[in-house]
Every structure is written in C-alpha cells, then in structure tokens.
Amino acid sequence: MKDGYIKDYSTDKLVDLRKPEEIVRQNYEKELHEDYEYAKEQMDIEVPIQRGEKNSAKNKKRAR
C-alpha cells in the first residue's frame, strides 16, 4: 500500500489520508454503517451523476 493511503471504509478503494476531507469522509462512512445501519454496498465515493441532457459529457459531475 502506498504511504499515506488507506483503504476506504466502505469500498476498500485506496484513498489519500493526507487530504483533510478524507478523514471526515471515513468517519462519516463508519457512522452511517455502525449507527444508521447502511450496508457498505450502499455507499461509494465520488460517483458520477447525470445533470442536464443525457448525452452531454459536460453535464456529468461527481457526487460528493
């Protein structure tokens, strides 16, 4: 594993723990799973969402 990276709590994808938002995200994912009983399979990070016209590449944004 790369230095400064950990496996994401819900997806096991490598994430850069040196980014301050990653600490918040990991804590929030853990809370969603343990306190609110969300399945890890229901969670993902920075997924694309459709905005506007269906066939327009410029309208695909990441959900955060």
Backbone as ProteinMPNN parsed JSONL, in Angstrom:
{"seq_chain_A": "MKDGYIKDYSTDKLVDLRKPEEIVRQNYEKELHEDYEYAKEQMDIEVPIQRGEKNSAKNKKRAR", "coords_chain_A": {"N_chain_A": [[0.848, -1.178, 0.0], [0.476, 2.236, -0.759], [2.361, 4.857, 0.794], [0.74, 6.918, 3.122], [-1.776, 6.367, 2.249], [-4.935, 4.743, 2.698], [-7.304, 2.04, 2.918], [-10.544, 2.691, 1.792], [-13.302, 2.951, 4.003], [-15.832, 1.83, 3.305], [-15.631, 0.862, 0.667], [-13.172, -0.256, 0.106], [-11.428, 0.91, -1.69], [-8.361, 2.569, -2.495], [-7.543, 5.477, -0.71], [-6.379, 8.809, -0.263], [-5.106, 9.627, 2.661], [-3.88, 11.901, 3.472], [-5.279, 14.038, 2.636], [-7.423, 16.4, 4.045], [-10.244, 16.167, 3.913], [-10.663, 13.489, 3.64], [-10.383, 12.211, 6.092], [-12.663, 13.117, 7.408], [-14.609, 12.029, 5.694], [-14.164, 9.236, 6.022], [-14.786, 8.883, 8.733], [-17.494, 9.606, 8.652], [-18.57, 7.66, 6.914], [-18.185, 5.399, 8.496], [-19.876, 6.029, 10.643], [-22.38, 6.107, 9.306], [-22.606, 3.399, 8.655], [-22.328, 1.973, 11.149], [-23.986, 3.317, 13.05], [-26.365, 3.984, 11.715], [-26.971, 1.836, 10.228], [-26.493, 1.477, 7.456], [-25.729, -0.469, 4.65], [-22.479, -1.427, 3.595], [-22.3, -1.859, 0.9], [-24.1, -0.065, -0.128], [-22.841, 2.312, -0.219], [-20.554, 4.574, -1.804], [-17.755, 6.362, -3.215], [-17.413, 9.601, -4.588], [-19.092, 9.37, -7.004], [-20.217, 9.438, -10.435], [-22.855, 11.581, -11.517], [-25.878, 12.272, -13.323], [-26.577, 15.306, -14.897], [-28.653, 17.606, -16.376], [-28.819, 17.382, -19.962], [-28.994, 14.072, -21.247], [-27.051, 13.002, -23.033], [-24.856, 14.639, -22.917], [-21.55, 15.152, -22.26], [-20.366, 17.149, -20.737], [-22.102, 17.629, -18.682], [-21.841, 15.706, -16.78], [-21.132, 15.215, -13.507], [-19.309, 14.838, -10.415], [-20.661, 13.266, -7.59], [-20.549, 14.422, -4.334]], "CA_chain_A": [[0.0, 0.0, 0.0], [1.251, 3.472, -0.84], [2.491, 5.628, 2.026], [-0.253, 7.986, 3.244], [-3.055, 5.893, 1.728], [-5.62, 3.681, 3.423], [-8.467, 1.526, 2.2], [-11.795, 3.343, 2.143], [-14.075, 2.16, 4.961], [-16.951, 1.082, 2.725], [-15.398, 0.313, -0.673], [-11.816, -0.812, 0.032], [-10.614, 1.639, -2.659], [-7.311, 3.345, -1.842], [-7.805, 6.907, -0.6], [-5.246, 9.58, 0.25], [-5.439, 10.096, 4.001], [-3.243, 13.212, 3.693], [-6.284, 15.059, 2.328], [-8.234, 16.567, 5.258], [-11.626, 15.719, 3.738], [-10.719, 12.024, 3.713], [-10.607, 11.844, 7.496], [-14.087, 13.377, 7.649], [-15.388, 11.053, 4.929], [-14.034, 7.923, 6.63], [-15.573, 8.9, 9.975], [-18.906, 9.661, 8.297], [-18.939, 6.344, 6.398], [-18.257, 4.498, 9.65], [-21.102, 6.391, 11.363], [-23.523, 5.637, 8.517], [-22.675, 1.942, 8.741], [-22.492, 1.462, 12.508], [-25.085, 3.95, 13.794], [-27.596, 4.065, 10.929], [-27.119, 0.515, 9.607], [-26.346, 1.447, 5.998], [-24.823, -1.515, 4.189], [-21.32, -0.879, 2.903], [-22.595, -1.954, -0.532], [-24.917, 1.093, -0.5], [-22.004, 3.504, -0.199], [-19.432, 4.684, -2.729], [-17.159, 7.693, -3.129], [-17.303, 10.421, -5.793], [-19.726, 8.698, -8.139], [-20.766, 10.392, -11.415], [-24.303, 11.743, -11.56], [-26.345, 12.923, -14.55], [-27.182, 16.627, -14.744], [-28.976, 18.173, -17.684], [-29.059, 16.46, -21.066], [-28.449, 12.74, -21.038], [-25.909, 12.697, -23.894], [-23.854, 15.694, -22.843], [-20.446, 14.786, -21.359], [-20.035, 18.253, -19.823], [-23.057, 17.654, -17.586], [-21.552, 14.652, -15.791], [-20.412, 15.744, -12.376], [-19.133, 13.885, -9.342], [-21.438, 13.492, -6.379], [-19.649, 14.452, -3.174]], "C_chain_A": [[0.895, 1.243, 0.0], [1.266, 4.19, 0.508], [1.473, 6.764, 2.034], [-1.62, 7.597, 2.729], [-3.62, 4.817, 2.65], [-6.735, 3.155, 2.53], [-9.705, 2.241, 2.71], [-12.636, 2.409, 2.999], [-15.134, 1.293, 4.29], [-16.628, 0.386, 1.411], [-14.076, -0.417, -0.834], [-10.97, -0.186, -1.079], [-9.536, 2.405, -1.888], [-7.669, 4.824, -1.865], [-6.619, 7.571, 0.093], [-5.619, 10.201, 1.595], [-4.781, 11.437, 4.326], [-4.194, 14.356, 3.362], [-7.223, 15.194, 3.533], [-9.676, 16.063, 5.114], [-11.754, 14.201, 3.859], [-10.967, 11.548, 5.129], [-12.079, 12.01, 7.834], [-14.928, 12.323, 6.951], [-15.347, 9.68, 5.594], [-14.832, 7.832, 7.931], [-17.069, 8.873, 9.68], [-19.381, 8.318, 7.75], [-19.094, 5.34, 7.546], [-19.535, 4.758, 10.444], [-22.347, 5.91, 10.613], [-23.711, 4.134, 8.653], [-23.036, 1.467, 10.151], [-23.707, 2.028, 13.238], [-26.414, 3.911, 13.049], [-27.838, 2.819, 10.08], [-27.187, 0.524, 8.08], [-25.396, 0.309, 5.652], [-23.658, -0.861, 3.453], [-21.535, -0.891, 1.392], [-23.442, -0.783, -1.027], [-24.081, 2.366, -0.622], [-20.908, 3.417, -1.254], [-18.906, 6.107, -2.624], [-17.077, 8.322, -4.516], [-17.831, 9.724, -7.046], [-20.253, 9.737, -9.129], [-22.289, 10.417, -11.349], [-24.678, 12.478, -12.84], [-27.001, 14.254, -14.209], [-27.449, 17.167, -16.132], [-29.217, 17.103, -18.724], [-28.336, 15.138, -20.863], [-27.17, 12.487, -21.817], [-24.799, 13.744, -23.853], [-22.785, 15.351, -21.81], [-20.146, 15.902, -20.356], [-20.979, 18.315, -18.633], [-22.846, 16.542, -16.577], [-20.664, 15.25, -14.717], [-20.241, 14.637, -11.344], [-20.043, 14.259, -8.185], [-20.469, 13.452, -5.205], [-20.442, 14.468, -1.915]], "O_chain_A": [[1.927, 1.287, 0.669], [0.296, 4.131, 1.264], [1.357, 7.496, 1.051], [-2.543, 8.411, 2.765], [-2.876, 4.08, 3.297], [-7.063, 3.76, 1.51], [-9.895, 2.382, 3.918], [-12.678, 1.205, 2.747], [-15.313, 0.136, 4.67], [-17.289, -0.594, 1.065], [-13.882, -1.129, -1.819], [-9.894, -0.7, -1.384], [-9.769, 2.839, -0.76], [-8.052, 5.363, -2.904], [-5.948, 6.963, 0.927], [-6.359, 11.183, 1.652], [-5.093, 12.045, 5.351], [-3.959, 15.5, 3.75], [-7.767, 14.191, 3.994], [-10.264, 15.586, 6.085], [-12.836, 13.689, 4.148], [-11.692, 10.575, 5.338], [-12.675, 11.144, 8.475], [-15.859, 11.78, 7.544], [-16.381, 9.024, 5.718], [-15.478, 6.818, 8.196], [-17.829, 8.197, 10.374], [-20.481, 7.875, 8.083], [-20.024, 4.533, 7.555], [-20.204, 3.817, 10.87], [-23.266, 5.366, 11.224], [-24.838, 3.65, 8.753], [-23.943, 0.653, 10.322], [-24.385, 1.303, 13.966], [-27.472, 3.815, 13.671], [-28.796, 2.759, 9.309], [-27.855, -0.317, 7.479], [-24.363, 0.147, 6.301], [-23.838, 0.145, 2.767], [-21.012, -0.032, 0.683], [-23.496, -0.534, -2.232], [-24.582, 3.391, -1.085], [-20.4, 2.338, -1.557], [-19.543, 6.962, -2.01], [-16.718, 7.662, -5.492], [-17.102, 9.519, -8.017], [-20.692, 10.809, -8.713], [-22.926, 9.383, -11.146], [-23.868, 13.23, -13.381], [-27.872, 14.324, -13.341], [-26.553, 17.179, -16.976], [-29.755, 16.039, -18.417], [-27.209, 15.099, -20.368], [-26.275, 11.814, -21.306], [-23.896, 13.718, -24.688], [-23.079, 15.269, -20.617], [-19.715, 15.622, -19.238], [-20.678, 19.001, -17.655], [-23.6, 16.441, -15.609], [-19.569, 15.734, -15.001], [-20.938, 13.623, -11.388], [-20.176, 15.434, -7.844], [-19.654, 12.535, -5.105], [-19.87, 14.494, -0.825]]}, "name": "protein", "num_of_chains": 1, "seq": "MKDGYIKDYSTDKLVDLRKPEEIVRQNYEKELHEDYEYAKEQMDIEVPIQRGEKNSAKNKKRAR"}
